[in-house]
Amino acid sequence: LYYKKNTRPDDRKLASFRGVVVEDSCYDKSLGCFGSSSVRIGGTHVACGINYSVGTPDSFSPALGEVRIHVSIGSIADATVSFASDTQMRSRNTKSDAEHELETFLQQVVTAANMVDLGSLLVRHGQYALRLEANLVVLSNAGNLRDASVLALVTALQAAALPVVEVDTTVPEHAQTNASVGLAEDQSGASTLLPAKASNAASGLVVSVS
């Protein structure tokens, strides 16, 4: 029926594309979001925020940082998830099959495409590295969810700014967890993805603003 009328269920012509709207840096950095995006493809809307922490690199990759993907799809965006089951999953801190599937897909994309230079996240070999946390929220889903999610992730990463990290001997080793994190920006004030800077000092960790 739709083919004969040369239309799709959403009234688009068969050869026409869904409208695409991409915004970057759309969420306030004061909320702890150091890179963000909002992507709409037709009726599908995905938001992404990037934050980070300083931790110990994996023993199998002591010279690399890490990128972790987190996906949240509420019942309003997923017809297969009821409000009651969604509430129960949130209370148990568990995820739906759709969330697991999308997280796994995006993690594979980041890894296979070498989307982030994990070596640039290293602070000190085997001791300190940055961990980027990409948090995606599916606000509505009308198709092309994977496309919208990848576009939101890439846009947020491009808009993100990393801190310049140095090891400081004046900070006692037992107080390393109290290090504060600052945002690095270039001279023009535009946020840029900056590599972490390692120091030859012995212990302690501080994050400075360049």
URHUHU-V792304 format. One record per backbone hydrogen bond with DSSP energy under -1.0 kcal/mol. NH is the residue of the N-H (numbers start at 1). CO is the residue of the C=O. If there is no record, write none. Layout:
# URHUHU-V792304
nh=NH co=CO
nh=NH co=CO
This chain:
# URHUHU-V792304
nh=5 co=1
nh=7 co=2
nh=8 co=12
nh=11 co=8
nh=16 co=13
nh=21 co=40
nh=23 co=38
nh=25 co=36
nh=31 co=28
nh=32 co=29
nh=34 co=50
nh=37 co=48
nh=38 co=23
nh=39 co=46
nh=40 co=21
nh=41 co=44
nh=42 co=19
nh=44 co=41
nh=45 co=140
nh=46 co=39
nh=47 co=137
nh=48 co=37
nh=49 co=135
nh=50 co=35
nh=51 co=133
nh=53 co=131
nh=55 co=129
nh=61 co=58
nh=64 co=61
nh=65 co=118
nh=66 co=130
nh=68 co=132
nh=70 co=134
nh=72 co=136
nh=77 co=74
nh=78 co=74
nh=81 co=78
nh=86 co=82
nh=87 co=83
nh=88 co=84
nh=89 co=85
nh=90 co=86
nh=91 co=87
nh=92 co=88
nh=94 co=89
nh=100 co=96
nh=101 co=97
nh=102 co=98
nh=103 co=99
nh=104 co=100
nh=105 co=101
nh=106 co=102
nh=107 co=103
nh=108 co=104
nh=109 co=105
nh=110 co=106
nh=111 co=107
nh=112 co=108
nh=113 co=109
nh=114 co=111
nh=115 co=110
nh=118 co=116
nh=120 co=117
nh=121 co=118
nh=122 co=119
nh=123 co=128
nh=124 co=128
nh=126 co=62
nh=127 co=124
nh=128 co=124
nh=129 co=55
nh=130 co=121
nh=131 co=53
nh=132 co=66
nh=133 co=51
nh=134 co=68
nh=135 co=49
nh=136 co=70
nh=137 co=47
nh=138 co=72
nh=139 co=45
nh=140 co=45
nh=148 co=144
nh=149 co=145
nh=150 co=146
nh=151 co=147
nh=152 co=148
nh=153 co=149
nh=154 co=150
nh=155 co=151
nh=156 co=152
nh=157 co=153
nh=158 co=154
nh=159 co=155
nh=161 co=34
nh=164 co=208
nh=166 co=206
nh=171 co=168
nh=175 co=172
nh=176 co=173
nh=178 co=175
nh=179 co=176
nh=186 co=190
nh=189 co=186
nh=196 co=120
nh=206 co=166
nh=208 co=164
